[in-house]
Each structure stands twice: as C-alpha cells, then as structure tokens.
Amino acid sequence: MQDGFNDPLWRQVVSGAQMLFVAFGALVLMPLITGLDPNVALFTAGIGTLLFQLVTGRQVPVFLASSFAFITPIILAKGQFGLAETMGGVMAAGFVYTFMGLMVKIKGTGFIDRMLPPVVIGPVIISIGLAMAPIAANMAMGKAGDGSVLLPYKTAMLISMPALLTTLIVAVFGKGIFRLVPIIAGVLVGFALSFAFGVVDTAKIAAAPWLELPNFTAPAFNWQAILFIVPVALAPAIEHIGGVIAVGSVTGRDYLKKPGLHRTLLGDGLATTAAGLFGGPPNTTYAEVTGAVMLTKNYNPKIMTWAAIFAITLAFIGKFGALLQSIPVPVMGGILCLLFGSIAAVGMNTMIRHKVDLAEARNLVIVSVTLVFGIGGVLVGSGDGPDDWGLKGIALCAVVAIALNLILPGNDSWKHKKLDDQVS
C-alpha cells in the first residue's frame, strides 16, 4: 500500500507544503478576525504541531492551527481585559486539555462521555457559530464588528458576496485538492476585487520589511480573563477527539489506544499553551488537513513536520504578514457568513446524528437554556463598572450546559455509548 512512509525526502517536503496550503486559509483567517498577528499564528501553529508530534511520538498525521471556537471569547476578552490578559486565558485553556488527558489516563474515556455528551456539546457549538453571526453580517456590509462604517455599503457587498459565492462554488463543485481550499479561493477573489475597487492599503505592504520578527505578545494572568476563556476549551476538546478518531479511520489505525487519547490531548494542550505564551490563537486539529490526508493517501506524520517548518518560516516574512493584514473587512465578512453558519450546522448535526430526543424534558431544558445563554447575551455576575466581571456568552453557556447535564436526572445514558460512536 502506498502510504507515504517510503517516499523520498523531496516528496515529503512537497507534501508538507501542500498540507500547509490546505490549512492556510482558516489558519490566518482566525487571527485576522480577532485582531491577532497572522505571522504569530503561523509561528504558533508550527510550534504547536511540533510539540504535538513530540508528545505523541510522531505517530498521528495531524496539523494543529487556529481554533475558530475561540473567536468570540478572544474578541470580547481583548476588549474587556487586554491582549496580554487574554493570552493568559489562552494558556490556561491549554491546561484544560492537559487535565482532561490526565483524567482519561486515570478514569478512561467514560469521563469524557459523562461530562460532555452530545446534548451538551451540540448546543454549545451552535452558540459558538450563531453568537458571531451579527459580526459576520456587519463585516460583509463593510462595517466593523461594532457597526461603525468602514467601507460604502455597495462597494462592500460587491466584494463580500463574490468572495462568499466563490467559497461556496469551490466547496461544493471543486475537485481533488482544490475542494479542500475554498477559503483561499474566496480570499483570492475578494482580494482581487478589493484591488479593483482601490480599497487595499498597499503603502503598508511596501513599507514592511522582507524579514521581520513576528509581533509576539507576552501573557499576563488575570483570574477574571482566565475564567472567561477556559470554559470554551471544552467544545474544542471534543473537536480534538473527533479529529483524532477521524484521522484514525482514514489511516486504519486506532490512535485512541496508541499513542493514546491522553497523549493526544496533552499534545493539543501544550500546543495551545505555547500559543498563548507567544500571543497566538489557541490550536486545534484541522479537519481540512485530515481530508487532504485521505485524498492523497499519504499517512506519514513526517509531512506534518515539514508543514510546521514551512509555517514557522513564513512567520518571519514581514511583507507576507503585511499583505495578510491588508485584506479588507468585506472579504473576511463574506466568507464568515458561511463559516459561522457551518459551525452552527456542526452542532445541529451532532445532536441529529446521535438522536438527541428533544421531546424529553431533560434534553429540551439543557438545549434551550444553553442556546439562550450563549446567543442572547445573558450575564451572570456584575457588569456595572470597568473592574466588574461576570460569566457570559460561550463561557457561560458551556458551564451551564455541563452543570445541567450533571445535575438533572437521567445523565447515565453515556454508559451505553462508546466514545467513537459519540464523536464519529
């Protein structure tokens, strides 16, 4: 079987570049949305992937990069606490994965099944997608996230809608490797139209140096910021488990047993903690790269090492970062109309696939309260003054969903389900 393990070095290098190309669109889009440095995100994606490989003995062919689940809390936390404090929260979120890996090692996968069944994860993921829907719509119409006008409405729509349409067409009708890069296709079309309308600031690109140290940000630790971000890590933890199982089904190997779920969770946790240390977004396994692994039938984890090396190298090219940061808001807004909706759809599919019965009062209560708390802006705590703080948004709905699941009677159904059935 041709699985890439006996490929010559040059072919491994080319395959690594291809994997980064597949991951690239989502990798840089997340920091651009949240106001983080895309070059730092490239650096931390590369470092995170290498750390994951170190912990897992380079056995799992996955690439780790920016997690979309953290978009909402990072945007809100930056505004409320500052970038350094937000990065402290990101580091703490990485420790959540580490703790979960330790619990899996001690108690087995039943710990995950009991705490995070589909009735909990489904509505939390839906909330993550829909909570950002107004921001995506504003960006598509040429507005900032707070509604202030950045570009004329007609110009913005003539940029954002073709970018969205291109993304849709490539995602649905694309063939081969091109089907895996709809975000890049949408960005290229939107960027080209932005140049045509004269809304790209080329002066910053010209002024940027070719080689430049990424704009690293040291973390600062604030318990309020930590408690604001940490609960969000629970949903990506399930995403991680699903990703590991998915790539295992592609390669025909059981990575939950070897190297073990506790090791993959630890690797992901260290990757996210390292990202917070340098000022980058939290990391997660990328489904796009798993799709590329399936398509190319190259199962050699060494290609992810090369992908990581390429990502780190690109991080130090100053003009490249300036080019990325010059992408106008409508380009990202158009694509986000699809991406945020897709996140919500994943949450709905989680409940449908596992036949969560909303006719049961218990399930209905959990889903209903979680959605309203997550999307409606409910605040639990004090928000009257600049130093006041309370749980709200995704962090609040994640805590509430878990608490309701553990408190309400009937939470032992997890005993009758296998982990791979829950996240497959």
BELQUILIN-V993417 format. One record per run of one state. SS is the DSSP state (hx for helix, st for strand, lp for the rest). FROM is the first residue (numbers start at 1). TO is the last residue. If there is no record, write none. Layout:
[[SS/FROM/TO] [SS/FROM/TO]]
This chain:
[[lp/1/8] [hx/9/34] [lp/35/37] [hx/38/55] [lp/56/63] [st/64/66] [lp/67/67] [hx/68/81] [lp/82/82] [hx/83/107] [lp/108/109] [hx/110/115] [lp/116/117] [hx/118/131] [lp/132/132] [hx/133/140] [lp/141/142] [st/143/143] [lp/144/148] [st/149/149] [lp/150/152] [hx/153/173] [lp/174/175] [hx/176/180] [lp/181/181] [hx/182/196] [lp/197/201] [hx/202/207] [lp/208/210] [st/211/211] [lp/212/222] [hx/223/230] [lp/231/232] [hx/233/251] [lp/252/255] [hx/256/278] [lp/279/282] [st/283/285] [lp/286/286] [hx/287/296] [lp/297/301] [hx/302/314] [lp/315/316] [st/317/317] [hx/318/325] [lp/326/328] [hx/329/353] [lp/354/360] [hx/361/376] [lp/377/378] [st/379/381] [lp/382/389] [st/390/392] [hx/393/407] [lp/408/412] [hx/413/416] [lp/417/418] [hx/419/423] [lp/424/424]]
